[in-house]
């Protein structure tokens, strides 16, 4: 049986430029979208003129239990989300925070697609923001790395990766990776 890809006809596009005003986004989920997974954490860091300006971060109460392997990867437990905010409220606040900013993320299509689907389903909101994929940038500007995982790129730049796989820490790592890759690209 062939699986249908969701239509995301209003989804933004990968702009492949280096803006100075942007918002770095990361989510943690209970798995992959095809398995009926849900977002359990969303974080965003707003930058203006390449400087940190504001942050947003929240756990989201899932409708089901968090699988063991997700807890092992992220450290997010069922107890941590038991009293978390409801999905619609967090998504509404996130959309208000994000506004029309260019989204930056590592393997950003995963996050953007998940957010597009959840914002559309729960709020009727179409995520039209353009985006930039730091994974693609790292492949272009650091082709000699053994892989282009976010942590590998960060370690190449000498960044602290303690706490990786939590949304807020991952946005911090991604922002620093982006800014360093931007420097490399602009030096030519």
N, C-alpha and C positions, 0 to 999 in steps of 0.2 A: 504494500500500500504506500502510495506517495504522499509525503507530508506536505501540506500547504504552508508556504511562508506567509506570515501576516502581512497585510498591505499597510504600508506606512507611507502613503503618498505625499504627506505633508512634511515628512522628516527633512531636517536640514541636510547639508552636505559637508563633506570634508573640504575645508577651504585651503588647507596646505600653506597658510601664511603664518606670520608671527605677530599677532596682535599684542598690544601692551595692556589692553583692557580685556579681561576674560574671567571665567569662573571655572575652577577645576572641580570635577565631580567624580565621586566614587560611590558605589553601592556594594552592599553585601547581601547575598540572597540565600535561599534555602536549597538552591540547585540551579538547573538550567530551565529556561522558559518552557521547553517542550514537555517537561515533567510536571508542569503545573506549579513551579516554584514561585516564591514570593520574595519581595524585597523586605529585609529585616533591619537594614540600616542604610541611611543615606547621609552623605556629607558633601559640603561644598565650600570652597574658599574663593572669595571674590578678590581680584587683583585690579588695581588701577595704576596705570603707568608702571607696570611690572612690580608694584609694591602691594603687599597684603593690605586689604581694606576691611574685610568682614568675613565671618564664618557662619555656617549653618551645619548642625549635626543632630541627628535624632535616630534612636532605635524605633522600630515599628513593630507593633504586636501582630504576629502572624495568626492565620486562622488554624494552622496545624502546628505540629511539633517540629523543632529544628533537628534535622538528621545529625547523627553522631559525628559523621565525617565533617560536616560544616562547623560544628562546635570545635572539633579538633583543629580545623584550619583557621577559624576566625577568633575563637575564644568566646563567641557569643553563645550563651546558654539559654535554655528555656526559662530559667529563673530570671535572667536579666530582662527578658522581653515580656514577662508575665504582666507587668504593670506599665508597659510601654504605651505610647500614644497610639490612637487608631490610625489606620492607613490613610483615610481621606484627609484628616487634619494635617498629618505630616506632609502628604503630597501637596496639599494646598499651600502650606507655608513654604515648602521647597520651591514650587512654581513662582510664588511671589518673590522669593529671594533671588532666583535665577534670572527672572525677567527675560530680556532678549539677548543676554550675553552669549558670546561664543563659548562653547563648552570645550574644555580640555580634559583629556583622560588617557590612561594607558589601556590600549585595546578598547577604545572608547565606544565602538559600535555595540559591544555587549551591554554597557551601561545605558547608552542612549536608546537602544531598542527596548530594553526592559522598562525604562522610564517612560518612553513613548506609549507603550502598551498599557502600563498601569495608570498613567495620567489620563489617557484617553478613556479607558474602561471605568475608572472610579470618579473622574471629574469632568469628562467630556472635553478635556484640554488637549490640544494638539501641540506637541513639542516640536516646534519648527526651527529651533536654534541650530545654527551651523556649528561645526565641531572641528577639532584638531586631534589627531591620534599621535600621542607621544611614542607609542610602539613603532609606528611607521617612521617617525623622525629618527628614532634611535637606530633603526635598520639602515637608514640613509646616511646618517652622520657618524655612526659608530659601527661600521660593517665588520670590524675585526673582533667584536665581542663573541664569546662562545655561544651566547643566546641573548635574547633581548627582553627577558623578563624584567619587570619593573625593579626588582631588588638587585638584579645583576647590573642594570644601568646605574642605579643609585650607588652601589658599591664601587663601580668604576669611578664615579665622581667623589668618592670618599664620604658619602652621606651615611648617617645613622639609620638603619632600617629596623631597629627594635620596635616591635609593635605592629609590623606590617600585617596586612590582611584584616585590619580594622579600617573602616571607611575614612575616618578623619586622618589617621596616620598615612594612609595611602594617598589621600589628596595632598598632604604635605610633601611626601616623597615625589609625587608626580609633578607638583609645582616646581620643585627644585630641579628635577630632571629637565623639565621644559625650559626653564630659564637658562640652564647650562647649555642645552642643545641650541637654543636661540643664539647664545653668544657664539658658539661654534659656527653656526650657519651664517651669521652676519659678518664674521671675520673673513668668511669666504675661503 
